[in-house]
Amino acid sequence: MSKRRDTIPEHFNSAEEAGEFWDSHSAADYWDEMEEKEMEFDIQKRTFLVPVDGRIYLLAKKQAEAEHRTVEQIINTLLDRELVKAK
């Protein structure tokens, strides 16, 4: 008895949409449709995960919303400004 499976969409509109599809489907059910791809990555930027106090995060989030920027942009700008000043 073969079980019915959904067709893999030709294109996903976003990474979130792809994630939702694969969260509810197993790649093991689609091996016959998969093909190998060769890829190279040239990583130019590293990201470090640093804990931030909740109060500071909320202040940065509020400022980011007011300036139509991301929290990451706000925090990086503030840290850069402070660290350059400290030199």
MORACOR-V38301 format. One record per pair of residues at least 4 apart in sequence whose C-alpha atoms are under 8 Angstrom apart, sorted by the first residue. I is the first residue (numbers start at 1). GAP is how many residues later the second one is. D is the distance in whole Angstrom. If there is no record, write none. Layout:
BEGIN
i->I gap->GAP d->D
i->I gap->GAP d->D
END
This chain:
BEGIN
i->5 gap->24 d->8
i->12 gap->5 d->6
i->12 gap->6 d->6
i->13 gap->4 d->6
i->13 gap->5 d->8
i->14 gap->4 d->6
i->15 gap->4 d->6
i->16 gap->4 d->6
i->17 gap->4 d->6
i->18 gap->4 d->6
i->19 gap->4 d->6
i->20 gap->4 d->7
i->21 gap->4 d->6
i->22 gap->4 d->7
i->22 gap->5 d->7
i->25 gap->4 d->8
i->26 gap->4 d->7
i->27 gap->4 d->6
i->30 gap->4 d->6
i->52 gap->4 d->7
i->52 gap->5 d->6
i->53 gap->4 d->6
i->54 gap->4 d->6
i->55 gap->4 d->6
i->56 gap->4 d->6
i->57 gap->4 d->6
i->57 gap->14 d->8
i->58 gap->4 d->6
i->59 gap->4 d->6
i->60 gap->4 d->6
i->60 gap->11 d->6
i->60 gap->14 d->6
i->60 gap->15 d->7
i->61 gap->4 d->6
i->61 gap->9 d->8
i->61 gap->10 d->5
i->62 gap->4 d->6
i->63 gap->4 d->6
i->63 gap->8 d->8
i->63 gap->11 d->7
i->64 gap->4 d->6
i->64 gap->5 d->5
i->64 gap->6 d->5
i->64 gap->7 d->5
i->64 gap->9 d->8
i->64 gap->10 d->6
i->65 gap->4 d->6
i->65 gap->5 d->7
i->69 gap->4 d->6
i->69 gap->5 d->7
i->70 gap->4 d->6
i->71 gap->4 d->6
i->72 gap->4 d->6
i->73 gap->4 d->6
i->74 gap->4 d->6
i->75 gap->4 d->6
i->76 gap->4 d->6
i->77 gap->4 d->6
i->78 gap->4 d->6
i->79 gap->4 d->6
i->80 gap->4 d->6
i->81 gap->4 d->6
i->82 gap->4 d->6
i->83 gap->4 d->7
END
